[in-house]
Amino acid sequence: MFGYVRPRRDLLAQSEFDAYHAAYCGLCRTLGKQFGFRSRFLVNYDMTFLYLLRTSAAEPSGVRNCWCPARVCGRRACMQDAEGFLPAAAYTVILSYEKLLDNVRDESFLRSLPFRILTLLFRRAYRKASKLLPDFAALCERQLAALQELETARSPSIDATADAFARIVSGCVNDLSDPGLRRPMEQILYHTGRFLFLADALDDLKEDCAKDAYNPLRYRFSVSGGALTQADLDYLSQLTDSSVNLAGAALELLPMQANRILLENIIYYGFPAVFFAVKTGKFQARASLWHNERHKTDHTGEST
């Protein structure tokens, strides 16, 4: 359930996007240093957003060029913030590992073999991360068990299933001691979690219908050929718009010193654009565009 939290690059100045990419590279570097080289493959946009949010009340971090294993003969700008990146990296490892376990549970034995192998490869990193964040690891297990119960019961409740996942995402700031920071961040992440769940459910709907796999949208709406009616899509859009608005309202309560432009861009523009792409079946095709190209889009995410 990773990859749906993206900035709208066409609405960012080059310097702002460079700062975003430096944070992405800083998280990647920390994953490698703290949890082993292969953990670098777990870096993703969603957890870069988590880092930017968690450090928004701190002074901006410095940037320097670091060796990048993805570039054979090159270096990349990398944000320097070991203290801020460590918890974000630990959360990344735990969530990625739990995602692998979820894939093992959802697939047949043969189809799950690649995921079973990956869980073995990342088990050591997971154990180290869960020692750093034991309460969060326990929270993940409880909430995923609750999700499993809803799945077994074929629950048609979007709220119940989205809430179970959103509570995991909001737990990514439970280690913060300052309630003035933790509470609004919890709200931002909770509604980010709801957005992620709904976007992922819609994105996977056709495939889940073909495999007869659980998806709450199958039992809540009238699905034909793996697609929702326009009325149901409009209703789902209202739910995601509500999450965007509530996340934005909570963002205004933060005493931000850094990352304001990036966080506002991701919540106010990135979320709606990504959901529009998912809704119109264009998200996978555009995935590389968000990262590599400057393309013009209006406020709905449509190309202009």
Secondary structure as UniProt FT lines:
FT   HELIX           9..11
FT   HELIX           14..35
FT   HELIX           37..42
FT   HELIX           45..54
FT   TURN            55..57
FT   STRAND          62..67
FT   TURN            69..70
FT   TURN            72..73
FT   STRAND          75..80
FT   HELIX           82..106
FT   HELIX           109..132
FT   HELIX           134..152
FT   TURN            153..154
FT   HELIX           158..170
FT   HELIX           171..173
FT   TURN            174..175
FT   HELIX           179..211
FT   HELIX           216..220
FT   STRAND          223..224
FT   TURN            225..226
FT   STRAND          227..228
FT   HELIX           230..251
FT   TURN            252..253
FT   HELIX           260..264
FT   HELIX           265..270
FT   HELIX           271..279
FT   TURN            280..281
FT   HELIX           283..292
FT   TURN            299..300
//
